[in-house]
Amino acid sequence: MRLGRRIGIAIAGGLVVAAGVVLAMPLIPGPGVLVIALGLGILSLEFERPRVWLAALKSRFRDVADRIRRKPPGGGS
């Protein structure tokens, strides 16, 4: 039962990450990074490495959000 769950999560998460990669391509518009994060979230239910990647992705999102918040009004230099 445990092995079946791991295989199912691996397949589902892998397909979602693959869809995110396709959506992240410049020729195809879509929320690629968000779909990749969703796929990593699915994979992190069973595997440690995606947890690490997801934590790094969250950290980068926080850094970008902080930079956007600190940007002065009017976009001056």
C-alpha positions in Angstrom: 0.0 0.0 0.0 2.8 2.4 0.9 4.7 1.7 -2.3 1.5 2.3 -4.4 1.0 5.7 -2.7 4.6 6.7 -3.4 4.3 5.7 -7.0 1.0 7.5 -7.4 2.4 10.7 -5.8 5.5 10.5 -7.9 3.4 10.1 -11.1 0.9 12.9 -10.2 3.6 15.3 -9.0 5.8 14.6 -11.9 3.0 15.3 -14.4 2.1 18.5 -12.7 5.8 19.7 -12.7 6.1 18.7 -16.3 3.0 20.7 -17.1 4.4 23.7 -15.2 7.7 23.5 -17.2 5.6 23.5 -20.5 3.6 26.5 -19.2 6.8 28.3 -18.2 8.1 28.3 -21.8 8.0 31.7 -23.4 5.9 30.5 -26.4 3.1 29.2 -24.2 1.5 31.7 -21.8 0.5 30.5 -18.4 1.3 30.4 -14.7 4.2 28.0 -15.1 6.1 28.8 -11.9 2.9 28.4 -9.8 2.1 25.0 -11.4 5.7 23.9 -10.8 5.4 24.9 -7.1 2.1 22.9 -6.9 3.8 19.9 -8.4 6.7 20.2 -5.9 4.1 20.5 -3.2 2.6 17.2 -4.3 5.9 15.5 -4.5 7.0 16.8 -1.1 4.2 14.7 0.5 6.5 11.6 0.0 10.0 12.8 -0.9 12.5 14.9 0.9 14.3 16.6 -2.1 11.2 18.3 -3.4 10.7 19.8 0.1 14.1 21.4 -0.1 13.4 22.7 -3.7 10.0 24.0 -2.6 11.6 25.8 0.4 14.1 27.4 -1.9 11.4 28.5 -4.3 9.4 30.0 -1.4 12.5 31.9 -0.2 13.1 33.4 -3.6 9.4 34.4 -3.9 9.7 36.2 -0.5 12.9 37.9 -1.7 11.2 39.2 -4.8 8.2 40.3 -2.9 10.4 42.2 -0.4 12.2 43.9 -3.3 8.9 44.9 -4.8 7.6 46.3 -1.5 10.8 48.3 -1.0 10.7 49.9 -4.5 10.0 53.6 -4.2 6.7 55.0 -5.5 7.0 56.2 -9.1 9.9 53.9 -9.9 12.5 56.6 -9.4 16.2 55.8 -9.1 
